[in-house]
Amino acid sequence: MRRSLRDWSVDIGLFMFAVLYGLLVVAMRVETGSAPRQEWLFALDQLVGVAGAGLLWLRRRWPVGVAAALMAVACVSELVGGAAMVALFTVAVHRSLRVTAVLFAAGLASTCVFLLLRPAPDEPLAFSLGFGFAVQCAVVGWGLVVRHRRELVLSLRERAARAETEARLRADRAQLQAREAIAREMHDVLGHRLSLLSVHAGALEYRPDAPAADIARAAGVIRESAHQALQDLREVIGVLRAPVQELPQPTFADVPALVAESARAGMPVVLRNEITAEMPDTLGRTVYRIVQESLTNARKHAAGSTVDISVRDADGLRVEIVNTAGEPGEPGGGQGLAGLRERVALAGGRVDAGPEPGGGWRVSAWLPWPA
């Protein structure tokens, strides 16, 4: 792993600390006359101190090994004391508390061995041991503080990254739900209008010899349906530009107009409304979409059929749409019923759709409504 500029700065600073520590010890020994009498032994001691300081460049890769080696050398050479403290600090920062405690004990043992082999002539043994213990406690404590701060920063970064990921997932999920809602609206609204256009265009195609009045009336219905489809499309696109509460949404009060529109297109439709209480707009909108999707499917897949719509109170709200068997139409992709089930499920209800025993199709939906 390549060192960063900050790593190089820290490593150089700690290396210089170890070197200056050794030079300070040498100066003190020379000034007090406590240096070894043999010059070769004093020179070897200084060489070991320089080697110990150089060993610190490997502390990031092998912190425990470097610390153990320096503790062992410190038993006979006090010039590596600075390097040993740096190595102990590195272990406290990067290794577990158990490993740090073991090397802390090894450092104390190394100090004891050195003081027994080379006691300070002008200092009591207890003072030297106490001073060494205090210095190592300070080094380990500093290392643990640095480690705790690093772990805290890392934890905060991970928490921020996790929060950012969760926020992105929530945004993606909201965007997906918005797209699904727009797709349902597009299917419900435009599917209904386009099915009306298809019915009247088909009538003109199969009856080219129809009276001029009938052709004009059918053309007028096609023009009106196309204009209404354009208006509905503009309203759906408005979902992308305006808050939902500002958009005009159908309610249960618009169901009779929807039924009348299908009747004008030539489909016999009977609406039996047994609801007398006022229906919430959200619930009424769901009922409207159920009726709209059912009428659209009847026109597309059972042309010429009769549709019976029933809305009543049955421990909630029960909506049933039954159409008789008609001329088979073009096969559908099932997207309308899938979107209808999603819409009803969001309202806390359920919907069943399937063929009737004697022919035809039934859509039965239940919605919670404490009327």
Secondary structure, DSSP 8 states (H G I E B T S, - for coil): ----HHHHHHHHHHHHHHHHHHHHHHHHHHHHT-S-SSHHHHHHHHHHHHHHHHHGGGTTT-HHHHHHHHHHHTTT-GGGHHHHHHHHHHHHHHS-HHHHHHHHHHHHHHHHHHHHHS--TTS-HHHHHHHHHHHHHHHHHHHHHHHHHHHHHHHHHHHHHHHHHHHHHHHHHHHHHHHHHHHHHHHHHHHHHHHHHHHHHHHHHH-TTS-HHHHHHHHHHHHHHHHHHHHHHHHHHGGGTS-GGGS----GGGHHHHHHHHHHTT--EEEEE---S---HHHHHHHHHHHHHHHHHHHHHEET--EEEEEEESSSEEEEEEE---EE-----SHHHHHHHHHHHHTT-EEEEEE-TTSSEEEEEEE----
